[in-house]
Amino acid sequence: MTTIQVIGMGDARMRRLSEQVKQAMAECALAGEIEEVSEYNRVLASGVLRTPALVVDGHILVEGAAPSVDELKAILSNRQLLSCKLYRMKRILIGVDLSPASENAVIFACHLARLLGANMEVVYVMDSIFEGVKASSSSFLSSYRKTMKEELDTFIRRVAQQSNVECVPEDDILGEERAPGTPLPRMRAQIAFGFPEKTLSDLSERADLLVLGATGRGGIVRKLFGSVSIEVSKTAKAPVLLVPPHAIYSGFRQMLYASDFESADPESVAQTLAFARRLGGQVHFVHVSPPGETGTEQLEARLRQINNEVGGAGHPFIFSRVIGDDVVEALHEYAFDNRIDLFVFVTHQRSFWAELLHHSITREMLLHTSTPVLVIHTDHKESISAPKLLAP
């Protein structure tokens, strides 16, 4: 049975959402009980950033709004798809170290948040109390945290102004009424303590996307595909977007999915197709093979079957077989020729992933490319193959 929670502050907006959810459930014949959650500590523990909110089977599907009955019927009918993080995209987590590179990551996240109606959380992970530009008058950890919080607040205010995204103080998020005409995306700051790899991985469990810059001042991301970013991209519980320092956001209209016979995993492909649909993007499945390789036709047929199940035949992708012995060089050439805006790699392909990471050309290619990289790791699969995609 479907578990449904309406979370709010017990006000008129929460009651309106609850009534409309009941009506939508009745009209789409969905069985389940609605639990109304308004106790403050439970609201905080739920992970909801703005109320009222609708949580279905543990997934936050609505925040800060009371959609119409017809909109709620569409949401509930497609709840399996909406549980896919790359399609839902309600919360974006950004790991920063206050460097220009992480500033670029925040800018990319701001653009995505504004486009998709997502909220943002900017996190600075301290693995030492002796950090910060400003001198601290106390040696206590709380003083260092306060110092870094001030720096982080200043950092995100500056980036938010550049990106035209409003910042909301942490204490003012719950129950906030959005004024007409203001942008939906919200951004708040958090200071966390621990090893960056583990802390970001743990925090990503409640995020739909983790965004990291390519280089940094020393804590979060030392270099693109450096030790920290590799570890996070393998262990994070959400897809990871790695933003090179010189990347300029212009949308993700053309996405390259690096495909081999094993990477045609239905759920990874479905996530990519769902993400592309939300952004109005075109997916290129590119298979690099040596001369004489067989089985490519079966791979293409398998991908088309997945696409038809998830997105329908009306939303085709491009399948390209590229002949060559050097996978990375071939992908690079294809990306250049087709103006690719985003690389998509799947980490469960240990041999393919290892080749991409350790090949000397790969490192040169990705360390100097201006193209962001989206890492999908199938250790945390989400079953989304059955439902049809909602209209964008």
N, C-alpha and C positions, 0 to 999 in steps of 0.2 A: 504494500500500500504506500502511496506517495505521502511523504512527510512535508507538511506546509506550515511555515511560520510567517506571521505578519509581525514585524518588529517596529516599534515606535515609542513615542513618549506618552501614549494614552490620549492624544489630542484628536481633533476632528479629522485631520489628514490620515491618521492611522485608522480611525474608524471607517472612513470612506474607502480606503484601500481594502480593508477587511471585507466590507460588504460587497465590493466589486469583485473580489476574488471568489467569494461564495457564489455569486451569480455566474461568473465565468466557469467555475467548476461544474455547476449544474447544467449549463448549456453545452459543455463539451463532455458531459458524462464522465467526469473524473472523480473517482472515489478517494476520499481522504478527509482527515480532520484538520481544521485550521487551529493552530495554537497562536494566541496573541501574546507577545513578549514585550513588556513595557518596564520591567524592573531594571533600574539603571545599570547595575553590575552585569546583568545578563545581556543587556544591550551592548555594553562595552565588550563583553567576552565573545559576542557573536561575530565580531569582525566587521560589522556594518559601520560605514563612515558617515552616512547621511540617512536620516529617517524621513518618512516611513520606508520600510524595505520589505521585500518579499524574498524569502529563502525557501527553496524547494529541494528536498533531498540533500540538504547541506550546502547547496550552491546559491549564492546571492544573485538573483536574477533581476531585481529592481531595487534601486536606491534613490531616495530623495524625491519620489514622485508617486502619483496614484494614477497609473494608466487607465484608459477606458476599458470597458468590459470586452470589447472586440480585441483590443491590444493584448489584454490578459489572456484571452482565449488562444491567441496565436502563441503567446509565450508558453502557456501550459501545454499546448499541443506539441510544441517543439522543444520541450524542456530537456530532452536527451541531448539534442544538438546544442542547446544553450548551456549545457554543463561543460562543453568543450571550452577550455580556457582561451584558445586562439580565436574562437568565434565570439564568445561572451565579452571578453576584454572590458571588464568593469573596473579592474584595479591594476595599476602599473606601479611596480616597485623599481626604483632607480638607486643603484649603489654609486656613491660619489666619494671623491677625496678632495674636493674643492679645486681641482685642477681644470685647465681649459678643456682637456679631453673629456672629463666627466661633465663639464658644462655642456658640451655638445650632446652628450647622452641625454641630459635633461631636456634640451631643446627638441630632440627627436621625440622624446616621450610626450612633451607638451603638444606637439603636432598630432601625434596619434590620439592622445587623450581628447583633444578638441574635436577631432574627426569622429571618434567612436563614443564620445560621451563618457569617458572613463575618469576616475579619480586617480591621483598620484600620491605616492609616498616616497620621499627622498631620504635615504638612509646613509649616515656616515658611521662606519664601523671603526671603533677605536681598539687597536690591539696593544696600545701603550698609553699610559696616562700623561706622558710627556709629549703631547702633540698640541698644535695650535700656533697661531701667529702672535696672538696677544699674550702678554705675560700674565700669569696667574698669581694672585696674592696668597694663595693657599696651596698646600701640598695635598690636600684631601681630594679624593677622586671626584666628589661632587662638584668641586670647584672647576676641575678640568672639564667635566661634562658641561657645566654651565658655559664655560668659555667656548667650547666647541659648538654648543647649541647656538650661541650668538653668531659665531662665524657661519654656521650652516644657514641660519635664518637670513643673514645678509646675502649669502650666496644665492639662495633660491629666490629671494625678492628681486635681485638683479636679473636673474635668468627669466623669471616670470614676467618682468616688465618688458624684456626684450622679446618674449614670445607671446605677450598679451594674454597671459593666463593668471587668473586671480589666485592669490594665496589665502588660505584660511587657517587661522591659529588652531592648534590641536584641540584646545578646550571648547572651541566654538562650532565643532562639526556636527555633533548630534543634535537633531531637531532643528537645524538651521533652515530657515525659509529662504529660498532663492528668489531674489528680486527679478521681475520680468526684464528680459533683455540682457541679463548678465550671462557670461559663458558658463556652461555646465562644469567643465573640468575644475577640480580643486586639488591643491597641492599642500602637503604638510611635511614637516621635518621630524626626523627621529634620530637620536644618538643611540647606538648599540655598542656593546662591549663584547670582545671575543676575537677569535681568528676570523678574518674576512670570509674565507671559503665556507666554513661551517655556518657562520652567522647568516650570510646571505642565502645559503641553501635552505636553512631552517625558515627564514622569513618568507622565502618564496612560496611556501606551501599555501599561503592564503593570498597569493598574488596570481594574476592571470598572465603577466609578462614581467620578466626581470630584464632591465636595461642596464648595460655596463659600457663605460667608455673604453677606448682602446689603449690609452696610456694614462698614467696617473702620477701623483706626487710621491707615491710610495706605499700606500696602504691597500687600496681596493684592487685596481687593475694595473699591473706593472707594464704590460705590453700586450698587444693583441695576440691571443693564443699563448700568453705567458703562463706561468705556473698557476696563478690564481684563477684566471679566466677559464683555463682548460678544466680545472677541478670543479669550478662552479657550473660550467656548462654540462658536465657529466652528472653532477649530483643534485642540481636544482630541481625543485618540484614544480617548476613552471618553465615554459619555453624561455630561452635567453636570447636577447638581441644585443649583439656586440657592434658598437658604433665606432668606426675609425675616426681619428682626430680631424681629418680633413673632409669628412663626409658632409654633404649639403643636402638637407631634406628637400626632396621634390616629389614625394609620394612613392608608393611601392607599386608602380603600374606593371612592371615586368619582373617576375620572380623566377629564379632558376632553382629547381629542385634537382640536386645531384643524385641521379638514380642509377642503381645497379639492380640485379635480379632480386636481391634480398631486401633492398630498401623500398620495394613496392609493398610495404606493410600497410594494410588497409587503414588502420587508425592514424598513422602518421600522414599518409596521403590525404585522408579525410580532413585532418586538422589543417593542413596546408591549403586545401581547396576552400575550407570554410573561412580561413583568414583572408585569402585572396578575394573571395566574394564580398566580404565586409568592406574591403578597401578598394573594390572595383579593379582588382589587378588580374593580370594574365599569368598563368603558371606555365613554365617551360619545363617539362620533364626531359632532362638531357642524359642520355646514356652513352658513355664513351667505351668503345669496344675495339679490340684489335681486329685486323683483317681476318675474315673467315669465321668469326664468332657466330654461333647459331642461337636461336631462341629469342631473338629480339622481338619477333612478331608476337610471341606469346606474352612477353612483358608488356608490350603496348596494349594488347587486348585486356590484360589484367587491370592495367591502369584505367582504361576506358570503362570497364565494368564498375570499378570503384567510383569513378566520377559520375556515372549515370545513377548509381544508388544514392549518392550524396547530393549532388548538385543538379542532376538532370541533364539530358542530352542538349538542352538549350544553352549550356555553359561549357563549351568545349575547352580543352587545354591544347597545348602544342607539345607533341612528342618528337624529339629529334635524336637520331642515332649519329654520333660523331665517330669517325674512324680515326684511331690513333693509339699509340702505345703509351703516351704520357697523359694520364687522366687530368692532372692539374692544368697543364698547358692547354689542353683541349677545352676545358671548362673556361679558362681565362679568355681564350680566343672567342668562344661562343658568347660569353658575357659582353665582351667589347663589341662584337658585331651586332648584337641584339639589344644593346643599351639596357642591360640588366640592372635593376635597382636594388635587388636583394638576393643574396645566396641563401639557400635553405639546405641544411645538413641534418642528418638523423644520426644520433650518437649510438644507437644500438648496433649499428654496423661496425663492429670492432675493427675488422681488417680494413674496410674502406675508410673509416674515420682515422685510423692510425696512419694510413697512407697520406691522407690529406693533411694531417698535422705534422708529420715528420719528414715528408718529402721536402727536399731543399727548395725546389721551385715553389712549393706551396707556401712555405714561410715567407719567401720573398714576395710572392703574389699577394698574400693576405696582409702582410705587414705594411705593404705600400699601396694597397687598393683603397679607393674611396667608397667602396661598396659595403654596406652593412651585411652582417651575417646573422641569420636566425638559426638557432640550434634547438631542435626538437629531440627530446630524449624519451624513448619509449619505455623506460623503466616505470613510468607513471602514466600508463595508457588510460585514455578515456574513451569509452565505447560510444561512437557517434555515427556508425555507418548506416543505420536504418533511416532516420528522419530525413525529410527534404529540407533544403535550405530555405530560410525566410527570404522574402524579397528585400533587397538592400534599401 
